[in-house]
Amino acid sequence: MQRGDKGKLEPVARLDHGQTIQPKLLLALLCFCYARQTYGSAEVRHWLRQEVSFRHFTQDELLDTPTLGRLRRKNRAARQGCLTAPWRFLVEQ
């Protein structure tokens, strides 16, 4: 995501849901899962539940599949930016 795009993320859950459900962290986790070739919301959720370091970081706060789906829909441009930024960087080099 470009520096100027930080304010463009749409929330996908109530703000009192804690750090895990915040769109910036969710977007980062989603892009990490894409890099691991994990694409579906249910698959992402399953991986996150199994990942010990993630559970420790979030203090077992659980994500649900609809929240991940809303993140994808509401933040499509930011998600695309995160996915294409590494390619743009390589091309520029």
C-alpha positions, 0 to 999 in steps of 0.5 A: 500500500502506498503511504498516501493510501493509509486512510483509505482502508474501510473498517470491516468490524466494530472498532471495539473488536480489538487489534486483530479485526482492524483493517490494516492488520487484516489486509497484511495477514490476507496478503501474507496468506496470498503469498502462501497460496492460501486464497479462500476466506475459509482457508485463510481463517483455518490457517490463522487458527492453526498458526501458533504465533498468530494465536499468541499475537491476537490472544486467541481473538477469532476471525470469521469468514464473513469479516474476511470477505468484507475486507476483500470487498470493501478494500479491493483497491488497497488489496490490489495495491499490496499485491502489485507493489512488489512487482512494481518495485522489481520492475523499477529496479 
